[in-house]
Amino acid sequence: MGRRKKTDEKSAKQIRGPGRKAKKQGAPTFPKELLPADSNEKKKLSSRGKQRARKRLEKDQLKEANKKNSKLATRVTKRQSDGESNEDEEEEQQETNGFTDENQKWLKPKKKKELFDDEGEGEGEELMDEEVPYDDEFDDMESTTDDDEDNDVDDEPKLDIEKKSKKLREKQRQAKERSEQELLTNIQQQEKIQFPSGQEVTKDAPQADLQLIMHRIREVINVLNDFKTKREPNRSRKDYLDLLRQDLCNYYSYNDFLMNKLLDLFPLAEIIDFLEANEVQRPVTIRTNTLKTRRRDLAQALINRGVNVDPLDKWTKVGLVIYNSQVPIGATPEYLSGHYMLQGASSFLPVMALAPQPNERVLDMCAAPGGKASYIGALMRNSGILVANDANKDRAKAIIANTHRLGLTNTIVTNLDGRHFSEHMGGFDRCLVDAPCSGTGVISKDQAVKNSKDEKDIQRCFTAQRQILLNAIDA
Ligand SMILES: C[S@@+](CC[C@H](N)C(=O)[O-])C[C@H]1O[C@@H](n2cnc3c(N)ncnc32)[C@H](O)[C@@H]1O
């Protein structure tokens, strides 16, 4: 960068120098059409864009010619002071002067970069400066240096180029060597996975470097995906699966039981995606209560309060995503007056699948605190009958509070055990069962689930869910 700046400064100086010299050179140096560049013509020229452009062209040509002259002169002076013979240089200067003058007719103003490139052929230092930005781009550099070698006439800059080119080729060779070495190392690692001994697996793994564990996880998955060809002959599939499970438990902090269940549930290609997704916080989303407002109006009202909000996605016309907020989203005047419900985006979907219609009889069997039930009520446009039930009395109270806040008038809240609900009521058109669950689907909200679940919890959930579902079918 420093060198580049130097070049700019230098060229800036040159731009000023040649301007003054140009006047000394006089008119005969330039073709007729370019002569009216003096100050008395300036007013006339500046009045027309076309003439201004011509003037600019002329200036550029002058700058370029004089730049060459002044640089060459500097070099001659330098060499003289170094005690070198200056005969050749004088010849060269004459040649350059001649070139500049004769070529005024065909010389066209070029872009700055092109000008630099041309000059580079005769100016070793300039060329070096131009090449600096390519230091890391080996391909570009290679082609640049090759071109330069072919075209150069002057010996001095050629030497510079050669030096630079040699350096870069060496760099390039070293980089290639390194990457080949890395590749080899990876292949070797892939070929031989380090299996800790039975006791070591649990004892040593927590201290191990997480990066190494993730590396091994990927390698083991790679082997399991092509077990026949990639396995070690003395290792069984179970060996690899055990190692994978243990590494996943250590890396993501799950207990053995839950990780086993997840490995049963997800294909190898998806397990990492699932575990990674559980590490990411889900966005805060809200559902517009269409019984009271429109999404556009709600968004505007929230924006006015300093909430950064956007439509959730194409698949929903009522969802909004909150990026950040200067006010608590659960306590705004809009919230308190029931214009929206704080609700995860995924919880819209079961209601959309249920597709309740106005004037139907609908049952939400496990409804507290009423997120889905209130969406059902809104889709029914407060018509028909919605029964929102929950076995937990305190939680059932939350349904009542939300029902009032959101302005639902077609809703009856009940506090019954879903396993026996049909003994009290029946004849529903549609029924939603959002049964109590293990919580393994919301690990991103509650990381404690990773270690707090065991076989009994799952069994308990499973039995209750089946009983509630069967009763809902009866209802
Ligand atoms: C996942 S939550 C429901 C969330 C609710 N659908 C919503 O969208 O806001 C499960 C609910 O089932 C209730 N529940 C548990 N056992 C039940 C049972 N036997 N009968 C009815 N509800 C039950 C719990 O009290 C809990 O509120």
The ligand as an SDF file (V2000), in Angstrom:
LIG
                    3D

 27 29  0  0  0  0  0  0  0  0999 V2000
  -48.0780  -28.1220   24.0750 C   0  0  0  0  0  0  0  0  0  0  0  0
  -49.0800  -27.4710   25.2550 S   0  0  0  0  0  0  0  0  0  0  0  0
  -50.3810  -26.7690   24.3430 C   0  0  0  0  0  0  0  0  0  0  0  0
  -50.0450  -25.4430   23.7060 C   0  0  0  0  0  0  0  0  0  0  0  0
  -51.2610  -24.7930   23.0580 C   0  0  0  0  0  0  0  0  0  0  0  0
  -51.8570  -25.6410   22.0710 N   0  0  0  0  0  0  0  0  0  0  0  0
  -50.9340  -23.4650   22.4230 C   0  0  0  0  0  0  0  0  0  0  0  0
  -50.7950  -23.4060   21.2160 O   0  0  0  0  0  0  0  0  0  0  0  0
  -50.8230  -22.4460   23.1410 O   0  0  0  0  0  0  0  0  0  0  0  0
  -49.8260  -28.9330   25.8950 C   0  0  0  0  0  0  0  0  0  0  0  0
  -50.9110  -28.6890   26.8730 C   0  0  0  0  0  0  0  0  0  0  0  0
  -51.5300  -29.9200   27.1450 O   0  0  0  0  0  0  0  0  0  0  0  0
  -52.0340  -29.8430   28.4540 C   0  0  0  0  0  0  0  0  0  0  0  0
  -52.3280  -31.2190   28.9000 N   0  0  0  0  0  0  0  0  0  0  0  0
  -51.5240  -32.1230   29.4820 C   0  0  0  0  0  0  0  0  0  0  0  0
  -52.1800  -33.2630   29.7180 N   0  0  0  0  0  0  0  0  0  0  0  0
  -53.4350  -33.1010   29.2820 C   0  0  0  0  0  0  0  0  0  0  0  0
  -54.5740  -33.9050   29.2540 C   0  0  0  0  0  0  0  0  0  0  0  0
  -54.5430  -35.1550   29.7230 N   0  0  0  0  0  0  0  0  0  0  0  0
  -55.6730  -33.4200   28.7140 N   0  0  0  0  0  0  0  0  0  0  0  0
  -55.7190  -32.1660   28.2340 C   0  0  0  0  0  0  0  0  0  0  0  0
  -54.6770  -31.3440   28.2540 N   0  0  0  0  0  0  0  0  0  0  0  0
  -53.5600  -31.8120   28.7740 C   0  0  0  0  0  0  0  0  0  0  0  0
  -50.9600  -29.1490   29.2070 C   0  0  0  0  0  0  0  0  0  0  0  0
  -51.4540  -28.5500   30.3550 O   0  0  0  0  0  0  0  0  0  0  0  0
  -50.4810  -28.1340   28.1960 C   0  0  0  0  0  0  0  0  0  0  0  0
  -51.0540  -26.8850   28.4050 O   0  0  0  0  0  0  0  0  0  0  0  0
  1  2  1  0
  2  3  1  0
  2 10  1  0
  3  4  1  0
  4  5  1  0
  5  6  1  0
  5  7  1  0
  7  8  2  0
  7  9  1  0
 10 11  1  0
 11 12  1  0
 11 26  1  0
 12 13  1  0
 13 14  1  0
 13 24  1  0
 14 15  1  0
 14 23  1  0
 15 16  2  0
 16 17  1  0
 17 18  1  0
 17 23  2  0
 18 19  1  0
 18 20  2  0
 20 21  1  0
 21 22  2  0
 22 23  1  0
 24 25  1  0
 24 26  1  0
 26 27  1  0
M  CHG  2   2   1   9  -1
M  END
$$$$
